Amino acid sequence: MPFKRKRSSLHLTPEERTKLEQISKSRTEKANRVKRSQILLRYEKGESVASIARFFSISRPTVDRCINKALSMGVMIALDDLPRRGKPITITPEARTWLISLSCQKPKELGYASELWTNRLLAEHIRSHSIEAGHPSLASIGRGTISKILTRSGIKPYKISYYQEKRDPDFKEKMTCVLHVYKEVEMLMKPGEKTSTVFLSYDEKPGIQAIANIASDLPPVPGTYPAFARDHEYKRHGTVSFLAGIDLLSGQIRGVVTDRHRSREFIQYLKLLDETYPKDMKIRMILDNHSAHISKETRKYLSQIPHRFEFVFTPKHGSWLNIIESLFAKMTKTFLREIRVESKSELKHRVMLWVEEMNRSPVIFRWKYGLDSLTLT
């Protein structure tokens, strides 16, 4: 006896058929939309529910639901899942607010030994105190749920991010003085400009360690050891200080390496600059408020050569305004990284050799921050 369909036939408009055919061949649509569009096209051509289920290796109720939805609600609606009620909300907004407020306190303020929360500690505290705080919905909360709530709120109570408070009441005024120097340098960079002033960005880099190997480094071996091999043990020979300044117009580095960086070493550096540049030029230096820069010994030396040097001090905790810090950062990441020497003398020699190499191809550092809105008066 021939098959006779009891369910109503599916009649597609040309637009619906075209759309279903596009979705059925798509590689970017969701898999369930592609399969449901193929089911509806096969059903519209007269195939039975059983044959469609066998073809896709799915159950007949799955095919039935798709076809019934298309017949009752429309073809395009049948391609997607209907919205569901979802799991009822068990954590109240007030409980979430209390949880977030709690995470913003330090554990030590609540009687714990820890400085910062961990998910485990925070979860245990919430479960132990939620009922007495009037939030029973948090009595069985898990660490995963707490993590999700904190993530949505942008709170990370297990981390510390550092900041630098401006403790210099004259920070803005001192920063403006430094920026004026950079602005003047920028203007002197233009062709045809001449100056009778030397502009230097100066600072000290103390504590450069002279570390020696106990055993020799082993060279790389192709196919076996891709990098140099180094014994973990080492020997310390002390530290040295690098006193350096960058000529902001030429990019040349003027530096000395000393055992310490007291007033006498700073005066030694000033004498080096005095001998390097013509006597009729003023030397304007950007530097910080280190005690050696304003000591009695330094002021006594400066009084012997009046009008030769002009100091522009950076604000307290404003070392980032000094261009020389960029050179020191580059030095640390490249030249000083993993350096090994046999003595402090060798370290001093190699630092000065590095200065010579840098001066062969000097780099002129250009300051950008704050200069657009700055005008020289």
N, C-alpha and C positions, 0 to 999 in steps of 0.2 A: 504494500500500500504506500503510495507516494507521501513524502514528508509534507505536512501542512503546518505552517507557522501559526501559533495562537496569539503571540504578542504582535502588537501593531508594527507595521513596517516603518522604517526611518526614511523620511523624504528630505533630501538636502537641496538647498538652493545652489545655483552655480557658484555663488560667492563662498558658501560654506564648504562646498566640495573642494574648491581651489585652495581654500585656507587649510583644510584638513590634509590635503595632499602635500602642501608645503611643509607642514609640521611633521608629517609622517616620514619625510626624507631629510629632515633637519639634523645637523650634527651639533647644534648649539642649544637646542631646546632641552628641557628636562626629560629624562628617560620615561617617566610615567606619562607625560603629555604625548610623547611620540607613540608609545604603545597604545594609549587610549584612542588616538586619532586613527591608528591602523585598525583597531577593533571596530570602530564606527564605520569606516570605509568598507570593511569586509561584510559587516551586518547589512549595510545599505545595498550591497550587491546581491544579497540573498543568502549568504552563508548562515548556517545554524549556529546557535550558541555553543553546542558541543564541539563542532568542528573548529570554531575559533579558539575555544579553550585548549583543544589538543594542539593546535598550531603554535600557540604561544606558551604551552606547558604551564598553564595557570588553571585555577579552579573555575567551575561554571558560575558560582556566586559572584566572583570578581567580574566576569563578563556581564552578568545580569545587572549588577549595580551600575556599571558604566552605561549600559544601554538604557536602563530605566531612568537614569539621571538625564540622559540626552532627550528622551521622549517627554519627560515632564518639565524640565527646566531649560532645555536648550542645548545645542551641540557644544558651543564654546564653554559653557559652564561645566559640562561633563568632563572636560579635560583636566580640571583642577579639583583638589580636595575642598570640600565645603568647610567653612570655619567651624571650629569646635569650641565648646565652653572652656576647655583647658582645666588644669588643676586649680582648685580654689585657692585663693590667697590665704596663707596661714600666718605670715609675718606682717603685722600691722605697720603702717607708716610711722607711728610713734615709736615702735620697737626698733625700726631701722634707724631713726634719728638718735635714739639712745645708744645703739651699737656704734654708730659713727662718732658720736660725742665721746664715748668711752675710749675708742681707738685713738683719739686725739690727746689723751692723757698718757703720761709715762707710767709704766708698771710700778716704778719705785714710789710714785705718789700714792699708790694704792696698797703699799706694804710689801711689794715683791722686791727681790734682789736685782732683777734685770733692769737695764736702762731702756731697752726697746722691747716691743711686743714681738712674739712669734705667733704664727697662726694657732699653734697648739695651746700656748698659754692664754691667748685672747679667747679662744673657744672655751677653755675650761673655766675662765673667769665669768664669761657671759652665761654659761649654763648654770654656774653656781649661784649667781646673783640676779638672774633675770626675773624670777618669781617675786623676790622681795622688792625689786624695782618696779613691779607692776607690768611685766612683759612676759607672761607665760608662754607666748608663741615662740620664744627663743630658748625654752627649756631643753630642747633636744637638737638644737641647731648644730650642723657639722662645719668642719673647717672649710670645706669647699664652698658652702653657701656664704660663709663670712667673707671668703676671698672674693666671691662674685660681687657682693654688696660693696665692699671697699673699692674694688676695681671700677664699678660704675660711678662711685663717688669721687674717684681720683685720689683716694687716700692711700698712702703707703707707710703705715706706722712702724714698719720694720726697717726703714731706711733713714739716713740723715743726709741732707744736702747742705753744704757749707755756704756761708755768705760772709762778706766782709763789711762790717759796720763802719760808716764814716765817722771817725773819732776826731778828725781835724776840723775845727770850726771854720777855718779859712780854706777848706778844700776847694771850693769853686773858684775862689780868687787865684789860688796857686795853680790850679789846673789851667786857668785862662792864661797865666803867664807862660806856662810850658807850651800851650797851643800857639801862642803868639810867636814863639821861637820857630815852631814847625811851619807856621804860615809864612814867616819871613824867609825861611829856607826854600819853601815852595816858590816864592816869588823870585828868588835869586837863581832858580833853576832855568829861568827863561833866557834865551840867547841874548847876549849883549849886556847882561847885568853884571856889575862888579861890586865887590865888597871888601872892606878892610877888617872884617870880623871872621874868625874861625868859629864854627858851630860844632860842638862835641856833645854826644850823649855818653855819659860815663857811669860806671858802677863797678863794684867788686864782686867776684865770684869766689867766695872762700870755700874751704873744705874739700878741695879736689884731692882725692885720695891717691897716694902712690902705692899701688898694690902690685906685688910680685908673685909670680907663679912658683910653686914648690917643684913641680915637674914641668917639663916642656910641653907645649901644645903639639898635638898630632895633626898633621895636614889631612885634608879630605882625600878619600880614596874612591875613585869612580866605581860605582856599582856596589860599594860596601858602606862607606861612611861619607854622607853627602856634605857634612860640615866639619869645621875644626873641632877636635876633641880636646877638652880641658879638664885637668884634675880639679876636684872640688876644693882642695886645700889651697890656701894662699898665705902670704905674709904681708903685713902692713909696714910701710916705711914712713908713715906720717902723712901730713897734708900740706898743700900749698894754696896760695891765693892768687887769683888772676885779676889784676887791675887793668881795666880796658876802657877805651872810649872809641866811638865811631865818629869819624869826620862826616857830618851829615851832608856835605856838599860833594865830597869825593868818594865816600864809601870806604876810605882807608881806615884800618884798625891800628890804634896806638895802644900798645899794651906792655905790661911788665909782669913777671911772675915772682912772687915773694913768699917767704915763709909765713908772714903774718900780714895783717892790713891795719896797722896802727897809723897814728899821725905821721910818723917818720916815713913810712912807706908811701903814704899819700903825697907827702911833700916831695919825695923822690920822683913820683909820677909827674907832679906839676913841673918839676925841673926838667924832666924829659920833654914835656910839651913846650916849655919855654925855649929849650934849645932847638926844637924841631921847627917851629914856625918863626917867620920874620918878626923882628922886634917891634915893628910899627903896626902890627895886627893885634886886635883884642881877641882874647880867647873866651868865648861864652860857653859855659858848660851846664848841661842839665844833669843833676845828680840828686841823690836822696839826702836825708837829714842824719846820716851817720855821724857819730860823735867826732870822728877823725876829720870830718870836713869843716867843723866849726870850732875845733880845739884851739887853745892858746898858741900851741906850736904852729898850727896852720895859719892862724891870723897874723902871727909874728912874721912868718915868711911872706905872706901876701903884702904886708905893709912895706916890705923892702922893694917890691916891684909894683908900685901903685898903678892902677888903671890897666894892668896887664890881663887880669882874669876877672870875669863876671860870672857869678854862680846864680843859676835859676833852679830853685829847689822844688822837687815834686812834693805833693801833699803827703801827709802821713798815711800809710797803707795805700799809696797811689803809685807803687812801682810799675804798674802796668802802663803808666803814661810814658815811661822811659824806653826809647827804642832799643837801647842796648840789651834789654831783656830778651828781645827776639833773637839776637845773636847768641846769647847764652843758652837759650832753648835749643837752637840749632847745634851749638857746640856739644851739648849734653846728649842729644839724640844721635849724633853722627860720630864726631871725633872721640869723645870721652866714653862712649858705650863700649864696655868690655875691655878697656885699655889695661895693659899690663906693662910695668916698667921694673927695672932692677934697683932704682934708687930715686930719691927726690930730685937729684940733679938731672937724671934722664927725663923725668916728667917735665921739669922746667924747660929743658931743651926741646922736647917734642911739642910743648904748647907754643913756644915761640916759633918753631918750624911750621906749625899749623897756621899761625898768624901770617907768616911770610907767604904761605900757599894761598891763603884767602886774599891777601893784598895783590896777588898777581892778577886776579879777576875780581876786583872789588864790586860789591853790591850796594847800591844806594837805596837805603830803606826810605820809603815814603809813608808818612803818616796821613791818615784819611779822616779818622773820627773827629767830628766837631769843627773841621776847618771850613766847611761850606758856609756855616752861619757866623764865622769869625771875620772881623775886619780889623785891619791895623790902624791905629790912631797915631 
